[in-house]
Structure formats: C-alpha cells, structure tokens
C-alpha cells in the first residue's frame, strides 16, 4: 500500500502524501504571495487534501483604567442682600449657596470646613458703593492668608476680588471677615452685582 495514501495524518515530520511540514509551509507562503490564499482565512484548501487550521488569538491585555481621581470639592455662595453698616471686625455670611460639592460650606456661619486635605483656591468678591470702604480678610482658622481693601469716593459702585492658593488640612475653618479697622458703611449685594465667596480643590 502506498504510504499515506488517502490519509491526512502527520508522523515523523511527514505531512500530506509525503510532503514535509516545511514544504507545506513553503507552498502556502508562495501561494499567499501570489494572492491564491488570503492571510485571514481560517480554512486553507490544497489540491491534495485539506488542512483545518485554527488560529489561536492571544487575549489582549488591558489596564483596569487610570488611577482613581481625588474627590472633587467645590463651593460657591453669595449674599442675598446688603449687610448692615460694618465698623468692626465681623465675619461675613454668604447665605445663598449655589454649589457645595463635598458639603464643606456652611451658610449659617459663612465658614468652609475643609473636608479633605490638599491645595485649594479661594476667591471672594466685595461690592461697595460711594463713600464706603472695607478691608476684608481670608482666614484659615486664626491666621490671615489674604486681604483686599476697597475704597470708593462718589456715587458709583465698585467691586474688589481676592484670590488665594493655599495648602489646607481636613478640619480647617476657612472664612471671610471684615478687618478690625478700615471699615465704613455697608457691603452691597443685589441683582446688579453679588458679594460672593468660593473655593475649590486643586489636588
């Protein structure tokens, strides 16, 4: 009986009807180069028989995602109306809360209690009108970390804004207050311009 006749098995380095495996591979590469066989075919047919060849695809390794981002903390509040006339050191209360992500700002006191340590930006805007002046401080606990002075002569309005970038710790109290000196008259806030306080965590 002729060796390998009507059989499709491999033994001792032999393939289909006496062809070696390397000869089969060389034949297939030649046919691929001449367009007879497509590289993405899962079944490859030869004149002397058929070889069923399954591709084994290695699983694609992916990362589980970027590292968890720090918790977002941000607040913004403004005064709903003008203050009383201020002439002494006085904590300012911003009673209309528009943003309070992290629940750190407390409108009854005007104090932002830091929920998470990090670097924060704090901003406050003071609006006054003619003949008034005010110095306002940004406080972290008992320390002044920023101050602005607004002073206007005449009947027009004026706004001053302070910005502070600072490292604070969880549990710190951050608030705006009128300075013990340099205060005359009321602080203004209405639909024409708001006196406000805001802050957000950078990292």
Buried (B, 14 or more C-beta within 10 A) or exposed (E): EEEBEEEEEBEEEBBBBEBBEEEBEEBBEEEBEEEEBEEEEEEBEBEBBEBEEEEEEEEEEEEEEEEEEEEEBBBBBBBEEBBEEBBEEBEBBBEBEEEBBBEBBBBEEBBBBBBBEBEBBBBBBBBBBEEBBBBBBBBBEEEEBBBBEBBBEEEEBBBBEBEBEBEBEEEBBBBBBBBEEBBEBBBBBEEEBBBBBBBBBEE
